[in-house]
Amino acid sequence: MGHSPADASDRPAAVLVGGEGRTDKAGDKLALGERHRQIQRLVQAKGFITIDALAREFSVTPQTVRRDINTLSRLNLIQRFHGGAGAASSTENVAYSQRKILCYQEKLKIAQMVARQIPDHASLFINIGTTTEAIAQALSNHQRLRVITNNLNVATIMSTNENFEVIVAGGLVRHRDCGIIGEATIDFIQQFRVDYGIIGISGIDIDGTLLDFDYREVRAARAIIDNSRKVFLAADYTKFGRNAMVRLGNIAEIDALFTDQPPPSALVEVLANADVQLFVAK
């Protein structure tokens, strides 16, 4: 697919988010946030890895590794097992309250990048997710947007701008995050053809498969993709290689990926082959 967004030159370089540091085997500083990312990637690649192996890999104590595993486990990014860590559950997402604060600053940066690619007077779909809610906030100073959403939080954010026309899909309101799902939602979305579809996702497999946890949410997102002239996917680094059980489609079906860290090299190759534009936040 892969059409170019409004300003293809706006491709900021990536930087690592900071935190406490330690000295690795090469004597370089490795931020705490980066160690968490690398632990997550190792677990995803191997399926299971022991505490001792992780301690040797990062030249830290087993106690430090246990704390890291506990943190990542609470966020449902990996699973904690006796003596090590394994891949996260493919059937259960992180609670909405936790997702709101997970990678909060990164989501704000992603949201600003997306907002810069949306012109005034555009029509949009915006789906369920904490990243798309950040995008809704970042769009608040635009003019004359027409927004169709199945996310009551997005509708609340965008309805504060009197220049916007906000249309809410019908259907079942999911109490945990105010997302709207069901057959009525899909039927409603399919009545429109908009300029931009803005979607979030729970996981992106390294081969480019887009994954989520709720098949009803996936069907609504699928309708958004099918009825948008351009599709923007917004996903922070924790989504790369993350496991979820419901297939939405392939990343080749979107036009641009907006994220906060460079994806794994295999995924970058998939994006390039599909002519999908990659935007990485500073």
HELIX and SHEET records of a PDB file:
HELIX    1   1 LEU A   32  LYS A   46  1                                  15    
HELIX    2   2 ILE A   51  PHE A   58  1                                   8    
HELIX    3   3 PRO A   62  ARG A   74  1                                  13    
HELIX    4   4 TYR A   96  ILE A  101  1                                   6    
HELIX    5   5 TYR A  104  ARG A  116  1                                  13    
HELIX    6   6 THR A  130  ALA A  138  1                                   9    
HELIX    7   7 LEU A  152  MET A  158  1                                   7    
HELIX    8   8 GLU A  183  ILE A  189  1                                   7    
HELIX    9   9 TYR A  215  ASP A  226  1                                  12    
HELIX   10  10 TYR A  237  LYS A  239  5                                   3    
HELIX   11  11 ILE A  251  GLU A  253  5                                   3    
HELIX   12  12 SER A  265  ASN A  273  1                                   9    
SHEET    1   A 2 GLY A  21  THR A  23  0                                        
SHEET    2   A 2 LYS A  29  ALA A  31 -1                                        
SHEET    1   B 3 PHE A  48  THR A  50  0                                        
SHEET    2   B 3 GLY A  84  ALA A  87 -1                                        
SHEET    3   B 3 ILE A  78  PHE A  81 -1                                        
SHEET    1   C 7 GLU A 165  VAL A 168  0                                        
SHEET    2   C 7 ARG A 146  THR A 149  1                                        
SHEET    3   C 7 SER A 123  ILE A 126  1                                        
SHEET    4   C 7 VAL A 194  ILE A 199  1                                        
SHEET    5   C 7 SER A 228  ALA A 234  1                                        
SHEET    6   C 7 ALA A 256  THR A 259  1                                        
SHEET    7   C 7 GLN A 277  VAL A 280  1                                        
SHEET    1   D 2 LEU A 172  ARG A 174  0                                        
SHEET    2   D 2 GLY A 179  ILE A 181 -1                                        
SHEET    1   E 3 GLY A 203  ILE A 204  0                                        
SHEET    2   E 3 THR A 209  ASP A 212 -1                                        
SHEET    3   E 3 VAL A 246  ASN A 250 -1                                        
END                                                                             
